[in-house]
Amino acid sequence: MADSMMSKAATMEIPISSNGDSRNLAEDDSLEQDLQQVMVSGPNLNETSIVSGGYGGTTEGIIPTSSIKDLRMKSRGVNIAPSQIAACRIARQSEDIPCIPGSNMHHASSNSSMTAEEATRGIAVEKFDIMKKWGLNTYKCTKQMISERFGRGSRTVDLELEAQIEVLRETKRKYENVLHLARALTNHFYSMVQTQHALGDTFADLSLKSPELRDEFGYNAETQKLLCKNGETLLGAINYFVSSINTLVNKTMEDTLMTIKMYENARLEFDAHRADLEELNMGPRDAVTMARIEAAQQQYQIHKEKYERLRSDVTIKLKFLEENKVKVMHKQLLLFHNAISAYFAGNQQQLEQTLKEFNIKLKPPGADKPSWLEEQ
């Protein structure tokens, strides 16, 4: 059947008039149908050529199979560039593989879309696993905390370490009170120094406008100016004392308390996983339970190591904090005592010497105020 259709297609002639119109539309439609049928069910067109000639004519034309394949691609709506056709022919001749122009582009785009979809799916699965682990851990810790508060669960206790932690918290509360009072003293004393400064200026002005009381106003003006100068020196010492106490309380002690908080959370997680493991060990020993026991044992070991590591960190930090606290407070209390004693004794030289011993440099008046350019 294929040979008969091939011979029919090879011996058929399409007469064309001078103006390019077809003379016989029925024969044209029949030829198009025969060509389509040949392309669909005919022999391998890659290895076949079709000979076309007229009845009784001496000339014959050879239609390459590539032209028929191009016609097939165009009938499917695929735009084919000449360069793509040449590349396909070379690839087919060298490697004997079928080549369809544009297929590589569609294949690459489909691969990229599949890769992006797989990456998105992987991220979603990873986030879901993280949320699942977090939810289970939170549930176990909450259950353990409620059990401890109602006296139904057991907790791991280090009596010596717990006592040191409680002492630290009590010490921090007392030092915060000292810091509050020292700041109040600084504010009140600063107001007194400003009042003395204003009073000295007023006395000096009155000494110029009251000739009969010039000496009396002058003496008082000098006294207030001297007190104001000594007060500013004492303010420098008190500010240094407040700054050191603030660093000790709100930085050094707070850092240790943050480590203690991490230690307490690790202790709670450790006890939660320990209780979970004990509950599983008391149940039946089937295959599913044994797998859960093994997983619980691994989590128990992980949190046990974390708990012991943080307990060691807390012990070391408490030791260093105590040494640092003694050193800092010894220096600051000595400074505070010497500065207050020298000021109220009226010993200006001793007050200035105290500041030199502790390397305290006073700021000049108005140094804290921004310049007019910074205010703009």
LOTIKE-733872 format. One line per 3 residues: number of its first residue (from 1); their letters; for each residue x, y, z of N, C-alpha, C. Coordinates in steps of 0.02 Angstrom, whole numbers. Layout:
BEGIN
NUM) A) X:Y:Z:X:Y:Z:X:Y:Z  ...
***
This chain:
BEGIN
1) MAD) 41:-61:0:0:0:0:42:62:0  97:61:38:143:118:39:175:128:-27  194:71:-64:227:78:-130:179:107:-181
4) SMM) 115:88:-179:66:116:-226:56:190:-215  54:211:-150:46:282:-136:106:321:-157  167:292:-149:229:325:-170:230:334:-244
7) SKA) 209:282:-283:209:288:-356:159:339:-379  102:343:-346:51:392:-364:74:462:-352  109:472:-295:135:539:-279:191:557:-326
10) ATM) 229:505:-351:286:520:-394:265:535:-465  208:510:-488:188:519:-558:134:572:-565  117:608:-513:64:658:-517:93:725:-537
13) EIP) 59:762:-580:82:826:-605:32:880:-583  58:937:-564:17:993:-542:25:1048:-593  -19:1055:-643:-12:1108:-693:-29:1176:-663
16) ISS) 11:1227:-677:4:1295:-650:-3:1342:-709  -50:1387:-707:-59:1436:-760:-7:1491:-753  -7:1538:-800:43:1591:-800:34:1640:-743
19) NGD) -28:1647:-718:-39:1693:-663:-34:1660:-595  -13:1598:-589:0:1563:-526:-61:1531:-496  -119:1526:-530:-179:1494:-502:-180:1421:-520
22) SRN) -209:1381:-477:-216:1309:-491:-272:1297:-539  -259:1249:-587:-310:1232:-637:-359:1179:-612  -336:1138:-567:-379:1083:-547:-377:1078:-471
25) LAE) -426:1106:-435:-425:1107:-363:-435:1038:-334  -471:995:-368:-482:928:-342:-418:889:-340  -378:894:-394:-314:858:-394:-268:887:-341
28) DDS) -269:952:-329:-226:983:-277:-244:957:-208  -308:954:-193:-329:928:-128:-309:856:-120  -316:816:-174:-297:745:-170:-223:738:-158
31) LEQ) -183:780:-191:-110:776:-181:-91:794:-110  -123:845:-81:-106:864:-11:-124:809:37  -181:776:25:-200:721:70:-152:663:63
34) DLQ) -131:648:-1:-84:593:-11:-17:608:23  7:670:17:71:689:49:66:682:125  10:705:154:3:699:226:1:626:247
37) QVM) -32:583:208:-35:512:226:33:481:219  71:501:167:139:474:159:183:493:218  176:556:240:217:578:296:199:543:360
40) VSG) 136:524:368:115:491:429:131:418:429  112:382:374:117:309:374:165:282:322  203:325:288:248:302:236:311:273:264
43) PNL) 359:256:222:423:229:244:464:282:278  523:262:299:569:308:334:591:362:287  567:422:299:582:478:254:654:501:261
46) NET) 688:484:314:757:504:322:801:470:270  780:414:243:821:377:195:787:371:127  738:413:111:698:406:49:695:473:13
49) SIV) 695:471:-52:685:530:-94:626:517:-139  587:569:-155:527:563:-195:541:596:-263  528:559:-317:539:584:-385:474:608:-413
52) SGG) 473:669:-438:413:699:-466:425:718:-538  380:700:-582:386:719:-652:319:718:-687  314:746:-747:251:747:-783:242:683:-824
55) YGG) 182:675:-848:168:617:-889:203:626:-956  248:581:-971:284:584:-1033:340:635:-1035  351:669:-978:404:719:-976:471:687:-968
58) TTE) 522:723:-991:591:697:-986:625:720:-923  600:775:-891:633:801:-830:599:772:-769  635:764:-718:608:740:-654:643:777:-596
61) GII) 605:792:-545:633:828:-486:636:784:-426  687:793:-385:697:753:-324:679:798:-264  632:776:-225:611:813:-164:647:782:-105
64) PTS) 695:818:-74:731:789:-16:683:776:41  701:725:80:659:709:138:661:763:190  716:799:193:720:854:242:669:907:229
67) SIK) 654:919:163:603:968:146:535:945:169  521:881:162:457:855:186:452:860:262  508:848:296:507:854:370:497:926:392
70) DLR) 528:973:352:517:1044:368:444:1061:358  415:1033:303:344:1046:291:301:1019:348  321:960:373:284:931:430:289:976:492
73) MKS) 350:1004:505:359:1047:564:318:1111:557  318:1138:495:279:1199:484:205:1187:492  183:1127:470:112:1111:478:92:1106:551
76) RGV) 140:1092:595:127:1088:668:133:1155:702  151:1208:665:156:1274:695:222:1290:726  277:1255:709:343:1266:737:383:1308:688
79) NIA) 409:1365:710:450:1408:668:521:1382:669  549:1366:612:615:1335:606:662:1383:572  717:1398:603:768:1440:573:813:1398:529
82) PSQ) 841:1427:475:886:1389:431:946:1361:468  973:1400:516:1031:1376:554:1014:1314:595  952:1313:624:931:1254:662:924:1193:617
85) IAA) 898:1204:556:890:1148:510:958:1120:490  1007:1164:475:1074:1141:457:1106:1103:513  1098:1130:576:1129:1095:633:1097:1027:643
88) CRI) 1032:1022:633:998:957:641:1022:908:588  1030:931:527:1054:886:474:1124:859:490  1168:905:513:1237:883:529:1235:833:586
91) ARQ) 1196:847:639:1192:802:696:1164:734:676  1113:735:631:1083:672:609:1131:631:567  1171:666:524:1218:630:481:1277:602:521
94) SED) 1300:640:574:1359:618:612:1343:566:664  1285:574:698:1270:530:754:1208:487:743  1172:500:687:1113:461:670:1061:462:726
97) IPC) 1047:524:751:996:533:803:945:582:777  882:575:795:831:622:772:840:689:806  828:742:768:837:810:795:775:850:779
100) IPG) 743:880:829:684:922:820:702:991:845  707:1041:800:726:1108:821:679:1134:874  708:1166:926:669:1195:980:656:1149:1037
103) SNM) 670:1083:1029:656:1036:1084:703:1045:1142  767:1063:1129:815:1072:1184:794:1130:1229  767:1183:1197:746:1240:1237:690:1222:1284
106) HHA) 640:1185:1257:584:1164:1300:608:1116:1354  654:1073:1337:680:1025:1387:717:1061:1443  758:1112:1426:796:1149:1477:750:1188:1522
109) SSN) 698:1220:1492:651:1258:1534:612:1212:1581  593:1153:1556:558:1106:1601:603:1081:1657  667:1069:1641:714:1047:1694:723:1101:1746
112) SSM) 729:1165:1724:739:1219:1772:678:1228:1816  618:1222:1787:558:1228:1828:552:1171:1878  571:1110:1856:569:1053:1903:619:1062:1959
115) TAE) 679:1089:1943:730:1100:1995:706:1152:2045  676:1207:2022:651:1258:2068:596:1230:2111  552:1190:2082:497:1160:2121:524:1113:2174
118) EAT) 574:1072:2156:604:1026:2205:639:1064:2261  674:1120:2244:707:1160:2296:656:1190:2344  601:1217:2316:549:1246:2359:518:1192:2404
121) RGI) 506:1134:2376:478:1079:2416:526:1058:2471  592:1057:2456:640:1038:2507:643:1087:2564  640:1153:2548:640:1204:2600:578:1198:2643
124) AVE) 521:1186:2612:459:1179:2651:462:1119:2697  488:1064:2672:494:1004:2715:541:1016:2773  597:1051:2759:645:1066:2813:614:1110:2867
127) KFD) 577:1161:2846:545:1205:2895:492:1167:2935  457:1122:2902:406:1083:2937:439:1039:2990  496:1009:2973:532:967:3021:555:1008:3081
130) IMK) 580:1068:3068:603:1112:3122:545:1129:3168  488:1148:3139:430:1165:3180:405:1105:3219  408:1046:3189:386:986:3223:430:971:3284
133) KWG) 496:976:3274:542:963:3331:533:1015:3385  525:1079:3365:514:1132:3414:450:1120:3453  397:1101:3418:333:1089:3452:338:1031:3502
136) LNT) 370:977:3483:377:920:3529:419:939:3590  474:975:3578:517:995:3634:481:1043:3681  443:1090:3653:405:1137:3694:352:1101:3735
139) YKC) 319:1053:3705:268:1015:3741:299:977:3800  355:944:3788:387:906:3842:411:951:3898  440:1010:3881:465:1055:3932:407:1085:3972
142) TKQ) 353:1103:3938:295:1130:3973:265:1077:4021  261:1017:3997:236:963:4040:280:953:4101  346:956:4092:392:947:4148:386:1006:4197
145) MIS) 379:1067:4172:374:1125:4215:310:1123:4257  255:1104:4226:192:1099:4264:197:1044:4316  228:989:4298:236:934:4347:277:955:4406
148) ERF) 330:995:4394:372:1018:4450:334:1065:4495  294:1110:4466:259:1159:4507:204:1126:4548  175:1074:4523:123:1039:4562:151:983:4604
151) GRG) 217:975:4605:249:926:4647:243:854:4623  227:845:4559:219:777:4533:281:751:4498  324:795:4476:384:775:4440:447:788:4480
154) SRT) 499:754:4462:564:762:4495:608:808:4453  654:842:4485:699:888:4451:770:877:4475  818:891:4431:889:885:4448:911:948:4485
157) VDL) 942:940:4544:960:996:4587:1033:990:4606  1070:1045:4596:1138:1052:4622:1135:1102:4679  1135:1077:4741:1122:1120:4799:1174:1175:4806
160) ELE) 1237:1159:4796:1289:1210:4804:1283:1264:4751  1272:1243:4690:1266:1292:4636:1203:1334:4644  1148:1303:4664:1086:1341:4675:1094:1393:4729
163) AQI) 1131:1378:4781:1143:1426:4835:1185:1485:4810  1236:1472:4769:1276:1526:4741:1235:1571:4695  1191:1541:4657:1149:1580:4612:1102:1625:4651
166) EVL) 1074:1599:4705:1029:1639:4746:1066:1696:4780  1128:1685:4801:1169:1738:4831:1183:1793:4779  1198:1772:4718:1210:1821:4665:1149:1864:4652
169) RET) 1091:1835:4649:1031:1874:4637:1016:1923:4694  1028:1901:4755:1018:1946:4812:1069:2002:4811  1132:1986:4793:1184:2037:4789:1167:2088:4734
172) KRK) 1142:2065:4679:1124:2111:4624:1068:2158:4646  1019:2134:4683:966:2177:4706:993:2231:4753  1039:2213:4796:1067:2262:4843:1111:2313:4807
175) YEN) 1149:2289:4759:1192:2336:4721:1150:2382:4678  1094:2358:4653:1049:2403:4616:1021:2458:4662  1009:2441:4724:987:2493:4771:1042:2544:4784
178) VLH) 1104:2521:4792:1160:2567:4801:1167:2612:4740  1160:2584:4681:1165:2623:4620:1110:2676:4617  1049:2657:4637:994:2705:4637:1007:2762:4685
181) LAR) 1030:2747:4744:1044:2799:4794:1102:2843:4772  1154:2814:4743:1211:2854:4720:1190:2902:4664  1146:2880:4620:1122:2925:4568:1080:2981:4598
184) ALT) 1039:2965:4648:1000:3017:4681:1046:3068:4715  1099:3043:4748:1147:3089:4780:1180:3133:4727  1197:3105:4670:1228:3144:4617:1181:3199:4593
187) NHF) 1118:3183:4583:1070:3233:4559:1060:3289:4610  1053:3270:4674:1043:3321:4726:1106:3365:4734  1163:3332:4734:1225:3370:4743:1238:3416:4682
190) YSM) 1220:3393:4623:1228:3435:4564:1184:3497:4570  1122:3488:4596:1077:3546:4606:1106:3594:4657  1137:3567:4710:1167:3610:4761:1226:3650:4732
193) VQT) 1267:3618:4691:1324:3652:4661:1300:3708:4615  1248:3695:4576:1221:3747:4532:1192:3804:4573  1162:3788:4629:1135:3841:4673:1192:3882:4702
196) QHA) 1245:3851:4724:1302:3887:4751:1335:3931:4697  1337:3906:4636:1366:3946:4582:1323:4009:4570  1257:4000:4569:1213:4058:4558:1217:4106:4617
199) LGD) 1221:4080:4678:1226:4122:4737:1291:4161:4738  1347:4130:4717:1410:4166:4714:1408:4222:4663  1377:4210:4605:1371:4264:4555:1328:4322:4581
202) TFA) 1276:4305:4618:1233:4358:4646:1271:4399:4698  1308:4367:4741:1349:4403:4791:1400:4447:4757  1431:4423:4706:1482:4463:4671:1450:4524:4639
205) DLS) 1390:4516:4611:1356:4573:4580:1335:4625:4633  1311:4601:4690:1291:4646:4743:1351:4683:4774  1409:4650:4775:1468:4684:4802:1489:4744:4759
208) LKS) 1472:4742:4695:1488:4799:4651:1436:4854:4657  1374:4835:4673:1320:4885:4676:1306:4911:4746  1338:4882:4796:1327:4904:4866:1394:4921:4896
211) PEL) 1416:4984:4891:1484:5002:4917:1490:4991:4992  1435:5002:5029:1439:4995:5101:1445:4923:5123  1426:4874:5081:1431:4803:5098:1476:4765:5048
214) RDE) 1521:4802:5018:1564:4771:4967:1606:4714:4996  1637:4725:5053:1681:4673:5081:1641:4611:5102  1583:4620:5134:1544:4564:5157:1519:4521:5098
217) FGY) 1492:4557:5047:1469:4520:4988:1528:4487:4952  1585:4519:4953:1644:4491:4920:1668:4427:4953  1669:4428:5021:1690:4367:5057:1644:4307:5041
220) NAE) 1580:4321:5044:1532:4267:5031:1535:4243:4958  1547:4288:4912:1553:4268:4842:1613:4222:4832  1669:4238:4863:1728:4196:4857:1717:4128:4889
223) TQK) 1682:4128:4947:1669:4064:4980:1625:4018:4937  1572:4047:4908:1527:4007:4867:1563:3981:4803  1606:4021:4775:1643:3999:4716:1691:3942:4733
226) LLC) 1722:3947:4792:1767:3893:4813:1728:3828:4826  1670:3835:4860:1628:3776:4871:1603:3746:4805  1587:3790:4758:1564:3765:4693:1620:3727:4657
229) KNG) 1681:3752:4660:1737:3718:4628:1750:3650:4661  1750:3647:4727:1759:3583:4761:1701:3535:4748  1641:3564:4743:1583:3522:4729:1588:3490:4659
232) ETL) 1612:3527:4611:1621:3498:4544:1674:3443:4544  1726:3452:4586:1776:3399:4592:1746:3337:4624  1706:3347:4676:1673:3289:4708:1623:3256:4661
235) LGA) 1589:3296:4620:1542:3267:4572:1578:3222:4522  1639:3241:4503:1678:3198:4459:1693:3130:4491  1709:3131:4556:1723:3068:4591:1660:3026:4598
238) INY) 1603:3059:4614:1541:3021:4623:1517:2992:4556  1524:3030:4502:1505:3005:4436:1547:2944:4416  1611:2945:4433:1653:2888:4419:1631:2827:4460
241) FVS) 1612:2839:4522:1587:2785:4565:1523:2755:4536  1477:2798:4514:1413:2775:4486:1424:2736:4422  1469:2760:4379:1483:2726:4316:1511:2656:4328
244) SIN) 1556:2649:4376:1586:2584:4390:1534:2535:4419  1492:2560:4465:1440:2517:4493:1390:2496:4439  1374:2541:4394:1327:2525:4340:1356:2471:4294
247) TLV) 1420:2475:4279:1452:2424:4237:1451:2356:4272  1465:2356:4337:1467:2294:4374:1398:2261:4377  1346:2302:4389:1279:2275:4399:1246:2256:4333
250) NKT) 1245:2303:4285:1206:2294:4224:1243:2261:4166  1307:2249:4174:1345:2215:4121:1376:2150:4147  1418:2155:4198:1453:2095:4221:1405:2046:4254
253) MED) 1366:2070:4303:1318:2026:4336:1264:2003:4289  1242:2046:4245:1188:2028:4198:1212:1974:4149  1275:1978:4128:1301:1926:4084:1302:1858:4119
256) TLM) 1321:1858:4182:1321:1794:4219:1250:1768:4229  1202:1814:4241:1133:1792:4249:1104:1766:4184  1126:1792:4127:1103:1764:4063:1128:1693:4054
259) TIK) 1190:1680:4073:1216:1612:4070:1177:1566:4118  1159:1593:4176:1120:1554:4224:1051:1537:4195  1022:1584:4159:957:1572:4128:962:1516:4076
262) MYE) 1014:1517:4036:1025:1464:3987:1036:1397:4022  1071:1399:4079:1082:1337:4118:1016:1310:4144  972:1353:4169:908:1330:4195:864:1302:4140
265) NAR) 865:1333:4081:827:1305:4025:853:1236:4004  920:1230:4004:950:1165:3987:932:1112:4040  929:1133:4102:910:1086:4155:838:1062:4146
268) LEF) 793:1109:4127:724:1091:4115:717:1043:4056  752:1056:4001:750:1011:3944:779:943:3961  833:943:4000:863:879:4020:814:837:4061
271) DAH) 781:870:4109:733:833:4151:673:811:4111  651:850:4061:594:831:4020:610:769:3979  669:766:3948:687:707:3909:703:647:3954
274) RAD) 728:661:4014:740:606:4061:673:575:4082  623:617:4096:557:590:4114:525:553:4056  535:578:3995:507:544:3936:539:476:3926
277) LEE) 605:472:3937:640:408:3930:618:359:3984  609:382:4045:585:339:4099:515:312:4085  473:355:4057:405:333:4041:404:280:3986
280) LNM) 448:287:3937:452:237:3883:480:171:3909  527:174:3954:556:113:3981:506:73:4022  457:107:4049:406:72:4089:352:40:4046
283) GPR) 349:55:3981:298:28:3937:318:-38:3906  279:-62:3857:294:-126:3824:356:-120:3781  387:-178:3765:449:-179:3727:438:-209:3657
286) DAV) 395:-181:3618:387:-205:3549:435:-168:3503  431:-181:3438:479:-153:3391:472:-77:3387  410:-53:3386:399:20:3380:424:55:3443
289) TMA) 408:26:3501:430:57:3564:506:57:3570  538:5:3549:611:2:3552:643:56:3509  614:69:3451:640:124:3408:630:191:3443
292) RIE) 573:200:3475:562:264:3510:608:270:3571  621:215:3605:667:216:3662:737:235:3639  758:208:3583:825:224:3557:831:298:3539
295) AAQ) 779:325:3506:779:397:3490:778:440:3553  738:419:3603:735:457:3666:801:454:3703  836:397:3699:902:390:3731:952:438:3699
298) QQY) 950:445:3634:995:492:3601:981:564:3622  917:583:3623:900:651:3644:919:663:3717  910:613:3758:929:618:3829:1004:631:3836
301) QIH) 1044:595:3798:1117:603:3802:1138:672:3778  1106:695:3724:1123:762:3697:1109:816:3748  1050:815:3779:1032:866:3828:1070:859:3893
304) KEK) 1091:799:3909:1132:790:3968:1200:823:3960  1230:814:3901:1295:847:3888:1287:923:3888  1233:948:3859:1221:1020:3859:1212:1046:3930
307) YER) 1176:1011:3971:1165:1032:4040:1230:1033:4079  1271:982:4072:1334:980:4109:1382:1034:4085  1382:1048:4020:1426:1101:3994:1406:1170:4021
310) LRS) 1341:1184:4022:1319:1249:4048:1327:1254:4124  1321:1199:4159:1333:1200:4231:1406:1218:4245  1451:1190:4205:1522:1207:4213:1535:1280:4197
313) DVT) 1502:1306:4145:1510:1377:4127:1485:1422:4183  1429:1406:4213:1402:1447:4268:1449:1446:4328  1477:1389:4344:1523:1385:4401:1584:1429:4390
316) IKL) 1612:1427:4330:1671:1468:4315:1655:1542:4317  1597:1561:4287:1580:1632:4285:1565:1659:4355  1534:1619:4397:1521:1641:4466:1586:1653:4503
319) KFL) 1635:1612:4491:1700:1620:4524:1734:1684:4501  1736:1695:4436:1768:1755:4410:1729:1818:4429  1663:1814:4432:1623:1871:4452:1637:1892:4523
322) EEN) 1645:1844:4568:1659:1860:4637:1727:1894:4644  1777:1870:4608:1843:1902:4611:1841:1972:4582  1806:1981:4527:1801:2047:4496:1762:2096:4540
325) KVK) 1709:2071:4572:1669:2114:4615:1709:2140:4674  1748:2097:4705:1789:2118:4762:1840:2171:4741  1871:2159:4684:1922:2206:4660:1893:2274:4644
328) VMH) 1837:2274:4608:1805:2337:4588:1778:2375:4648  1743:2341:4692:1713:2375:4749:1765:2401:4798  1820:2365:4806:1874:2390:4850:1899:2457:4825
331) KQL) 1910:2463:4761:1935:2526:4732:1883:2581:4736  1821:2566:4719:1769:2617:4717:1748:2641:4787  1747:2597:4835:1729:2618:4903:1784:2662:4933
334) LLF) 1847:2646:4918:1902:2688:4942:1898:2757:4910  1884:2760:4846:1876:2825:4812:1820:2865:4842  1762:2833:4852:1704:2869:4879:1718:2897:4948
337) HNA) 1750:2857:4990:1765:2879:5059:1814:2938:5059  1868:2933:5023:1919:2986:5024:1892:3051:4994  1852:3046:4941:1825:3106:4909:1775:3141:4955
340) ISA) 1729:3104:4986:1680:3135:5030:1714:3166:5091  1762:3131:5121:1797:3156:5181:1835:3220:5164  1870:3222:5108:1909:3281:5090:1863:3340:5074
343) YFA) 1806:3329:5044:1761:3384:5027:1732:3416:5090  1704:3375:5135:1672:3404:5194:1723:3428:5244  1786:3407:5239:1839:3435:5282:1866:3500:5252
346) GNQ) 1847:3517:5194:1870:3578:5162:1942:3573:5138  1967:3512:5129:2036:3502:5108:2036:3494:5031  2048:3551:4998:2046:3550:4926:2104:3510:4895
349) QQL) 2163:3515:4926:2221:3479:4900:2212:3403:4905  2185:3380:4961:2174:3308:4968:2121:3283:4919  2070:3324:4906:2018:3305:4858:2047:3298:4788
352) EQT) 2088:3345:4768:2119:3340:4702:2168:3283:4697  2203:3269:4753:2250:3213:4754:2214:3146:4748  2154:3143:4777:2114:3081:4772:2096:3067:4700
355) LKE) 2077:3118:4664:2060:3108:4593:2121:3089:4552  2179:3115:4568:2239:3096:4532:2258:3023:4545  2248:3000:4606:2264:2930:4623:2222:2881:4582
358) FNI) 2161:2899:4570:2116:2854:4533:2110:2871:4459  2154:2915:4435:2157:2934:4364:2090:2959:4338  2059:3004:4376:1995:3033:4357:2009:3103:4330
361) KLK) 1988:3114:4269:1997:3179:4237:1929:3214:4233  1928:3275:4259:1866:3313:4259:1855:3345:4191  1793:3346:4169:1776:3380:4107:1768:3455:4120
364) PPG) 1789:3495:4074:1781:3567:4083:1707:3586:4082  1688:3642:4115:1617:3661:4116:1589:3671:4046  1531:3642:4035:1499:3648:3969:1523:3598:3918
367) ADK) 1564:3549:3939:1590:3500:3890:1535:3452:3867  1486:3440:3910:1432:3394:3892:1380:3427:3846  1380:3493:3843:1330:3526:3802:1351:3526:3729
370) PSW) 1305:3513:3683:1324:3515:3612:1337:3586:3588  1379:3592:3539:1394:3658:3511:1335:3684:3472  1337:3749:3456:1281:3779:3419:1274:3748:3350
373) LEE) 1331:3723:3321:1329:3692:3255:1294:3624:3258  1305:3586:3313:1273:3522:3321:1198:3529:3335  1178:3584:3365:1107:3595:3380:1067:3613:3318
376) Q) 1101:3637:3265:1066:3658:3204:1038:3597:3167
***
